[in-house]
Amino acid sequence: MSLDRLWAGWRSTYIASASADPALLGPDGDGRSLFERILTSHLPDERTYVIWRGERCAALLNAYPYGTGHLMVLPQRAVADLEDLDTGEAAELWAAVTAAVRAVKAAYRPDGVNVGMNLGAAAGAGVPDHLHVHVLPRWAADSNFMTSVAEARVLPEPLDETWRKLREAWGGGR
């Protein structure tokens, strides 16, 4: 059995360019993280792609998804390290990750689901000051030749449609 390797070279370019602009992904002048700014923007959830809001955590679509259905679950408070979550945040975070997996499965019927975290810039975190758990549906042989040969992603539906599907599958967002 041979090991196939699929390279995502576009990802390092994205991380480097995003990291070069701290105003975009880093804290603002008030010390608020990108995700805190989104969650407190007072914009409608369908504009900010917030799928669910709990007491201490939330879920929103990834604006730069690996594939359709890619969402993130995060505490509402900016916390960089997993061990800095308080007990209530940790409990709600992992309950929300479970709910996110259920929603992804209901909305997309994938062959599998990736769940993961990148803690710190060196680990690939695009927003290192605010931990978040990625949840994304996967299908057998879902590698995309466009990513490999053209450094482009092909997403079969717009983010607003993804938001609608996941919000409905989650149960209305609350």
HUCOR-V86941 format. One record per backbone hydrogen bond with DSSP energy under -0.5 kcal/mol. CO is the residue of the C=O (numbers start at 1). NH is the residue of the N-H. If there is no record, write none. Layout:
co & nh
CO & NH
CO & NH
//
This chain:
co & nh
2 & 4
5 & 7
8 & 11
8 & 12
9 & 12
9 & 13
10 & 14
11 & 15
12 & 16
13 & 17
14 & 18
15 & 19
16 & 20
17 & 21
18 & 21
20 & 22
21 & 24
21 & 25
22 & 26
25 & 34
28 & 31
32 & 28
33 & 37
34 & 38
35 & 39
36 & 40
38 & 41
44 & 47
44 & 48
45 & 49
45 & 50
49 & 51
49 & 61
52 & 59
56 & 76
56 & 77
57 & 54
58 & 74
59 & 51
59 & 52
60 & 72
61 & 63
62 & 65
67 & 70
69 & 71
70 & 62
71 & 135
72 & 60
73 & 133
74 & 58
77 & 79
79 & 131
81 & 84
82 & 85
86 & 90
87 & 91
88 & 92
89 & 93
90 & 94
91 & 95
92 & 96
93 & 97
94 & 98
95 & 99
96 & 100
97 & 101
98 & 102
99 & 103
100 & 104
101 & 105
102 & 106
103 & 107
104 & 108
105 & 109
112 & 138
114 & 136
116 & 134
117 & 119
118 & 120
120 & 123
120 & 125
121 & 124
127 & 130
132 & 134
133 & 73
134 & 116
135 & 71
136 & 114
138 & 111
138 & 112
139 & 142
143 & 145
144 & 147
144 & 148
145 & 149
146 & 150
146 & 152
147 & 151
153 & 155
154 & 156
158 & 161
158 & 162
159 & 163
160 & 164
161 & 165
162 & 166
163 & 167
164 & 168
165 & 169
166 & 170
167 & 171
167 & 172
167 & 173
171 & 174
173 & 53
//
